[in-house]
Amino acid sequence: MATLRDVAQLAKVSITTASIVANGKTGQRRISQETARRVLDAMEQLHYVPNHNARLLRGSATARARIGVCWPLNWRPDLLGLHLNGLGRAVVERRPDCELHLHPFLPGRLEESLVPVRKGHYDALLLAAGTRADGDLLESLDLPVPVLLLESLPSRFSTVGVSPERMAEEAARVLRDRSLNTCALVQPQEPWLGLSHRAEAFRDACSRYGIRVEPRWTLSAPCTLAGGALAAEHWRVLDDRPPVLCFTSDLMARGAVHALLRRGISVPGEAAVLVLGGYGEELLASLHPSLTSVSFPDTLDAIAARTLDTLLQSSPEKPIHKELDPLVCFRDSLP
């Protein structure tokens, strides 16, 4: 295994300079870009990975744990704000010396965003959202730091979230208990990791409970407010439209309800609405009508922060999987 001394020799710099670059302090210590590039190239050539636990334990009062947060640029900025606020508060309460670094990435280019991780600039990585392709890519990589996914899905990395199957089961029960036996399913047209799994699980759960979700009632649109309005319009012109719309995105549900009310369609009188997988209960409760939801608990970010803290402290050999209970909230949008 390569050492920092090997990196320094190959890059033709001192061990001190190699250490500064390896620990991401290039700008603070005025290392030239050319020198930094030589060190980074040597690290990559030798497959050198800084020991993040050693760096944290060495020091000192100035050592700071750094967590990279990967977030796709085409995914909801409103959720990003909620998660960064919740994670930031919870992480700093547990580790006042910790830093959260946001790493936005373009669709299909997650691997580029992981370069700083692979070069040892971070002590842990949180993937807060992504597509199925992003999840498959991540599973194929051998990363040098602990990784946490903000979804409860099968993974060789640690996970925190609500099982899509449990969430779907609760949603199907809500419909069954109200004798609502037909339902349209509205989902984003993009293959987002958690949302795709929830849609599949919901169809399966409805089949078990005798609730019809016909293929022609499965509506796809962009995961935006306007996309929700578009889906509502598609539902409105169906010849045999079911009385219930289940949305795997609360953002789309909000757009749809607004569009339905503007069309003079009452909610829940003529169109009942159920959200499958919302986050941020305060917003869903404050809408008019308020939205019935089976969603993530507000403790999600705090539990993710606690899990990150455990990963940083002990680097367990096996991943940590925290499965949370879905939060069922009955509100005005469902009779």
C-alpha positions as CSV (number, residue, x, y, z in Angstrom):
1,M,0.0,0.0,0.0
2,A,1.4,3.4,-1.0
3,T,2.3,5.9,1.7
4,L,2.4,9.7,1.8
5,R,6.2,9.5,1.4
6,D,5.7,7.5,-1.8
7,V,3.4,10.2,-3.1
8,A,5.8,13.0,-2.2
9,Q,8.7,11.2,-3.9
10,L,6.8,10.6,-7.1
11,A,5.5,14.2,-7.2
12,K,8.9,15.6,-6.2
13,V,7.6,17.6,-3.3
14,S,8.2,17.5,0.5
15,I,6.0,15.2,2.7
16,T,4.6,18.3,4.2
17,T,3.4,19.7,0.9
18,A,2.0,16.3,-0.1
19,S,0.1,16.2,3.2
20,I,-1.3,19.7,2.7
21,V,-2.7,18.7,-0.8
22,A,-3.9,15.3,0.4
23,N,-5.9,16.9,3.2
24,G,-7.5,19.5,0.9
25,K,-5.7,22.5,2.4
26,T,-4.1,23.7,-0.9
27,G,-5.8,27.1,-1.0
28,Q,-5.2,27.9,2.6
29,R,-1.5,27.1,2.4
30,R,-0.9,28.8,-1.0
31,I,0.2,25.7,-2.8
32,S,0.4,26.4,-6.6
33,Q,-2.0,24.7,-8.9
34,E,0.8,23.0,-10.7
35,T,2.3,21.5,-7.5
36,A,-1.2,20.5,-6.3
37,R,-1.8,18.8,-9.7
38,R,1.4,16.8,-9.5
39,V,0.5,15.6,-6.0
40,L,-3.0,14.6,-7.0
41,D,-1.8,12.8,-10.1
42,A,0.7,10.9,-7.9
43,M,-2.0,10.0,-5.5
44,E,-4.2,8.7,-8.3
45,Q,-1.2,6.8,-10.0
46,L,-0.3,5.1,-6.7
47,H,-3.9,4.6,-5.6
48,Y,-3.1,6.5,-2.4
49,V,-6.0,7.1,0.0
50,P,-5.5,9.3,3.1
51,N,-6.5,7.6,6.3
52,H,-9.4,9.8,7.4
53,N,-9.7,8.2,10.9
54,A,-6.0,8.8,11.5
55,R,-6.4,12.4,10.5
56,L,-9.3,12.9,12.9
57,L,-7.6,11.2,15.8
58,R,-4.2,12.9,15.3
59,G,-5.1,16.1,16.2
60,S,-5.9,17.9,17.2
61,A,-8.1,20.7,18.0
62,T,-8.1,21.9,14.4
63,A,-9.0,18.6,12.8
64,R,-12.5,18.9,11.3
65,A,-14.6,16.0,9.9
66,R,-15.8,16.8,6.4
67,I,-18.9,15.3,4.9
68,G,-19.7,15.5,1.2
69,V,-23.4,15.8,0.4
70,C,-24.1,14.8,-3.2
71,W,-27.3,16.3,-4.7
72,P,-28.5,16.2,-8.4
73,L,-28.9,19.6,-9.9
74,N,-32.2,18.7,-11.6
75,W,-33.8,17.5,-8.3
76,R,-35.9,19.6,-6.0
77,P,-34.2,22.6,-4.4
78,D,-37.0,22.8,-1.8
79,L,-36.1,19.4,-0.5
80,L,-32.4,20.3,-0.6
81,G,-33.1,23.2,1.7
82,L,-35.1,21.1,4.1
83,H,-32.4,18.3,4.3
84,L,-29.5,20.7,4.6
85,N,-31.2,22.6,7.4
86,G,-32.1,19.4,9.2
87,L,-28.8,17.7,8.7
88,G,-26.8,20.8,9.4
89,R,-28.5,21.3,12.8
90,A,-28.3,17.6,13.8
91,V,-24.7,17.1,12.6
92,V,-23.4,20.3,14.4
93,E,-25.2,19.3,17.6
94,R,-23.3,16.0,17.6
95,R,-20.0,17.2,16.1
96,P,-19.4,21.0,16.4
97,D,-16.2,20.6,14.4
98,C,-18.0,19.0,11.4
99,E,-18.3,20.6,8.0
100,L,-21.0,19.8,5.4
101,H,-19.9,20.3,1.8
102,L,-22.6,20.4,-0.9
103,H,-21.5,18.6,-4.1
104,P,-24.2,19.2,-6.8
105,F,-23.9,17.0,-9.9
106,L,-25.3,17.0,-13.4
107,P,-27.6,14.2,-14.5
108,G,-25.5,11.1,-15.4
109,R,-22.3,12.6,-14.1
110,L,-22.2,11.5,-10.5
111,E,-18.8,9.9,-11.0
112,E,-17.2,13.3,-11.6
113,S,-18.7,14.6,-8.4
114,L,-17.0,11.7,-6.5
115,V,-13.5,12.6,-7.6
116,P,-12.8,14.6,-4.4
117,V,-14.1,11.7,-2.3
118,R,-11.8,9.2,-4.1
119,K,-8.9,11.5,-3.5
120,G,-9.6,11.6,0.3
121,H,-10.9,15.2,0.6
122,Y,-13.9,14.0,2.6
123,D,-14.3,11.7,5.6
124,A,-17.8,10.5,4.7
125,L,-20.3,10.8,1.8
126,L,-24.1,11.3,1.9
127,L,-26.1,10.6,-1.3
128,A,-29.3,12.4,-0.6
129,A,-31.0,11.8,-4.0
130,G,-30.3,10.2,-7.3
131,T,-31.5,8.1,-10.2
132,R,-31.4,4.4,-10.5
133,A,-28.3,4.8,-12.7
134,D,-26.6,6.8,-10.0
135,G,-27.4,4.1,-7.5
136,D,-26.0,1.4,-9.8
137,L,-22.8,3.4,-10.4
138,L,-22.3,4.0,-6.7
139,E,-22.7,0.3,-5.9
140,S,-20.0,-0.5,-8.5
141,L,-17.3,1.8,-6.9
142,D,-14.8,1.1,-4.2
143,L,-14.9,4.4,-2.2
144,P,-12.3,5.1,0.6
145,V,-14.8,6.6,3.1
146,P,-18.1,5.6,4.7
147,V,-21.2,6.2,2.4
148,L,-24.7,6.8,3.6
149,L,-27.8,6.7,1.3
150,L,-30.9,8.6,2.3
151,E,-33.2,5.8,1.2
152,S,-34.1,2.4,2.6
153,L,-33.0,0.2,-0.3
154,P,-30.8,-2.9,-0.6
155,S,-27.3,-1.7,-0.7
156,R,-23.7,-2.6,0.4
157,F,-23.5,0.9,1.8
158,S,-25.3,2.2,4.9
159,T,-28.8,3.4,4.6
160,V,-31.4,5.5,6.5
161,G,-35.0,5.7,5.3
162,V,-38.5,4.1,5.0
163,S,-38.9,0.9,3.1
164,P,-40.8,1.5,-0.1
165,E,-42.8,-1.7,0.6
166,R,-43.8,-0.5,4.1
167,M,-44.8,2.9,2.8
168,A,-46.8,1.4,-0.1
169,E,-48.5,-1.1,2.3
170,E,-49.7,1.7,4.6
171,A,-51.0,3.7,1.6
172,A,-53.0,0.8,0.2
173,R,-54.5,0.2,3.7
174,V,-55.6,3.8,3.8
175,L,-57.5,3.4,0.6
176,R,-58.9,0.0,1.5
177,D,-60.2,1.2,4.9
178,R,-62.1,4.0,3.1
179,S,-63.5,1.6,0.5
180,L,-61.7,3.4,-2.3
181,N,-61.2,0.6,-4.8
182,T,-59.8,2.3,-7.8
183,C,-56.8,4.7,-8.0
184,A,-54.7,6.6,-10.5
185,L,-50.9,6.5,-9.9
186,V,-49.0,9.7,-10.7
187,Q,-45.2,9.5,-10.8
188,P,-42.3,11.5,-12.2
189,Q,-41.2,10.6,-15.7
190,E,-37.6,10.7,-14.4
191,P,-36.3,7.4,-12.9
192,W,-35.6,8.7,-9.4
193,L,-34.3,6.0,-7.1
194,G,-36.8,6.0,-4.2
195,L,-39.8,7.2,-6.2
196,S,-39.5,4.4,-8.8
197,H,-39.4,1.8,-6.1
198,R,-42.4,3.3,-4.2
199,A,-44.5,3.3,-7.4
200,E,-43.7,-0.4,-8.0
201,A,-44.4,-1.3,-4.4
202,F,-47.7,0.6,-4.4
203,R,-49.0,-1.3,-7.5
204,D,-48.1,-4.6,-5.8
205,A,-49.7,-3.6,-2.5
206,C,-52.9,-2.4,-4.3
207,S,-53.1,-5.7,-6.1
208,R,-53.0,-7.6,-2.8
209,Y,-55.7,-5.4,-1.3
210,G,-58.0,-5.6,-4.4
211,I,-57.5,-2.0,-5.4
212,R,-57.4,-1.5,-9.2
213,V,-54.6,0.6,-10.6
214,E,-55.0,0.1,-14.3
215,P,-52.0,0.7,-16.6
216,R,-54.0,3.5,-18.4
217,W,-54.4,5.2,-15.0
218,T,-50.6,5.4,-14.5
219,L,-49.7,8.9,-15.4
220,S,-46.1,10.3,-15.8
221,A,-45.0,13.9,-16.0
222,P,-42.0,16.1,-14.9
223,C,-41.4,16.2,-11.2
224,T,-42.5,19.8,-10.8
225,L,-45.5,21.8,-9.9
226,A,-46.3,22.2,-13.6
227,G,-45.8,18.5,-14.1
228,G,-48.4,17.8,-11.4
229,A,-50.8,20.2,-13.1
230,L,-50.2,18.4,-16.4
231,A,-50.9,15.0,-14.8
232,A,-54.1,16.3,-13.3
233,E,-55.2,17.4,-16.8
234,H,-54.4,13.9,-18.2
235,W,-56.5,12.4,-15.4
236,R,-59.4,14.9,-16.0
237,V,-59.9,13.8,-19.6
238,L,-59.9,10.0,-18.9
239,D,-63.2,8.4,-19.9
240,D,-63.2,6.2,-16.8
241,R,-61.1,8.3,-14.4
242,P,-60.8,6.8,-10.9
243,P,-61.8,9.0,-8.0
244,V,-58.4,8.8,-6.3
245,L,-55.0,10.1,-7.4
246,C,-51.9,8.8,-5.5
247,F,-48.8,10.8,-6.1
248,T,-45.3,9.5,-5.4
249,S,-44.1,13.2,-5.3
250,D,-45.7,15.7,-2.9
251,L,-44.5,18.5,-5.2
252,M,-46.5,17.1,-8.1
253,A,-49.5,16.6,-5.8
254,R,-49.4,20.3,-4.8
255,G,-49.4,21.3,-8.5
256,A,-52.2,18.9,-9.3
257,V,-54.5,20.1,-6.5
258,H,-54.0,23.7,-7.6
259,A,-54.9,22.8,-11.2
260,L,-57.9,20.8,-10.2
261,L,-59.4,23.5,-8.1
262,R,-58.9,26.1,-10.9
263,R,-60.9,23.7,-13.2
264,G,-63.7,23.7,-10.6
265,I,-63.0,20.1,-9.5
266,S,-63.4,19.8,-5.8
267,V,-60.9,18.1,-3.6
268,P,-61.7,15.6,-2.1
269,G,-65.3,15.7,-3.4
270,E,-64.6,14.8,-7.0
271,A,-60.9,14.0,-6.7
272,A,-59.3,12.5,-3.6
273,V,-55.6,13.0,-3.3
274,L,-53.0,10.8,-1.4
275,V,-49.3,11.6,-1.2
276,L,-47.0,8.6,-1.0
277,G,-43.5,9.6,0.2
278,G,-43.7,13.3,1.2
279,Y,-41.3,15.1,3.4
280,G,-41.9,18.2,5.4
281,E,-45.2,17.7,7.2
282,E,-45.6,21.3,8.2
283,L,-46.0,22.3,4.5
284,L,-48.4,19.5,3.6
285,A,-50.5,20.4,6.6
286,S,-50.7,24.1,5.8
287,L,-52.0,23.7,2.3
288,H,-55.7,24.2,1.4
289,P,-56.9,21.5,1.3
290,S,-54.2,19.9,3.4
291,L,-52.8,16.7,1.9
292,T,-53.2,13.2,3.4
293,S,-49.8,11.5,3.3
294,V,-47.8,8.4,4.0
295,S,-44.4,9.9,4.3
296,F,-41.0,10.1,5.8
297,P,-40.8,11.1,9.5
298,D,-39.4,14.4,10.4
299,T,-36.7,12.6,12.4
300,L,-35.1,11.3,9.2
301,D,-32.3,13.9,9.1
302,A,-31.5,13.6,12.8
303,I,-31.2,9.8,12.5
304,A,-29.0,10.2,9.4
305,A,-26.7,12.6,11.3
306,R,-26.5,10.1,14.2
307,T,-25.6,7.3,11.7
308,L,-22.9,9.5,10.0
309,D,-21.4,10.2,13.5
310,T,-21.2,6.4,14.1
311,L,-19.6,5.8,10.8
312,L,-17.0,8.5,11.4
313,Q,-16.2,7.3,14.9
314,S,-15.9,3.6,14.4
315,S,-15.8,2.8,10.7
316,P,-17.8,-0.5,11.1
317,E,-17.0,-3.4,8.9
318,K,-20.6,-3.9,8.0
319,P,-23.0,-1.2,6.7
320,I,-25.6,0.2,9.1
321,H,-29.2,0.0,8.0
322,K,-31.8,2.1,9.8
323,E,-35.3,1.5,8.7
324,L,-37.8,4.0,10.0
325,D,-41.6,3.8,10.4
326,P,-43.7,5.7,7.8
327,L,-45.7,8.6,9.1
328,V,-49.4,8.4,8.2
329,C,-51.2,11.7,8.4
330,F,-54.9,11.9,7.6
331,R,-55.9,15.3,6.3
332,D,-58.5,17.1,4.1
333,S,-57.6,15.7,0.7
334,L,-59.0,12.2,1.3
335,P,-62.6,11.6,2.4
